[in-house]
Amino acid sequence: KEKKYDYLIVGAGLFGSVFAHEMTKHNKKCLVIDKREHLGGNVYCEQKEGINVHKYGAHIFHTNDKRIWDYVNQFATFNNYINSPLSLSKGKLYNLPFNMNTFYQLWGTKTPREAKEIIDGQIKEYGVKSPKNLEEQALSLIGKDIYETFIKEYTEKQWGTKATDLPAFIIKRLPVRYTYNNNYFNDIYQGIPIGGYNTIINGLLEGIETKTNIDFFEDRVALESLADKVVYTGKIDEFFDYKYGQLEYRSLRFEHELHDVENYQGNAVVNYNDSEYKFTRIIEHKHFEFGKQDKTIITREYPESWDRGKEAYYPINNDRNQDVFKKYKEESKKSKHVIFGGRLAEYRYYDMHQIIASSLTKVEEILKIEV
Ligand code: UDP
């Protein structure tokens, strides 16, 4: 018997939306469902006072991959926003990422040679050659002053765990530069879509059937029977009814606030690096789009522990969780009619460009087999 759809896509985030868009171009019939009341997953923005509010945390698009850059530019024009966060630590403001401006603010050093001398000296003094945790990694990469001013307390509130109990790889990607360059990312392409991320999602899903407020697990059998195949982008452990145990996450709480001033903090992102503040950063959304509105909306981001009722933001990639994930991953290979993709189904902390790439690759793989 013919099914009504080729694909039922569970989750309208970037993975599902790109998948639906590409398959529709190849004449497959798709239905996209999402349990939230809106499409777009965590890139969704809420319009308030003419400002696009990044409801699920700041999203700044960046990539080195021309193919992905061209792909998103089909749906929106990007502005020239460059992420240059500030850091407030122990009452002083600094530039991020760690660069010559930061070193000048910390030590008064003016040349790369002077800054390098201090950092190398601190690394040498510490003397650990094979770091076993985040603290050791940081101290052996950038020395004591930077670690204590910007990393230790921020990381401990972010993860709710001592820096000595965290894996080293979390901060391997923090860039250190001996130039006066405050651009947080090293990628060639960067920006915010003009009109907001919803423009991209609407473009991807144009002409495709979508349904919001639909919880897959509340009507699983009936929903699955609608389509030949299912694309599942939710939590992989939930799909298998937690049979190998529950995967753990770190959650976030966002405190949004409307202020009757044009400009609250003068920058889109200010990190709060010390433990005096319970939040890790304040986002001022209008600055992502150089907004000129009379009012402004800010968001304080508080890290939180996670349980099933909350949003799962960061996978906790320790050995226990990796072992559990491996079991689900093996199990998922047996479900031939289900495709698993995205941050929650792959239990990986993906950036937007990586999700788009992985969805495009998945579509290519499938179409190759079918031909
Ligand atoms: N980090 C830090 N200080 C900062 C920014 C980041 O110590 O000012 C560390 C922290 O451990 C964090 C990791 O670097 O978990 C990755 O931070 P990033 O801002 O790149 O990640 P995001 O949370 O924005 O995805």
Residues whose N, C-alpha, C, O or C-beta is under 5 A from the ligand:
A	BS01	UDP	F150 I151 Y154 T155 Q158 I170 I171 N271
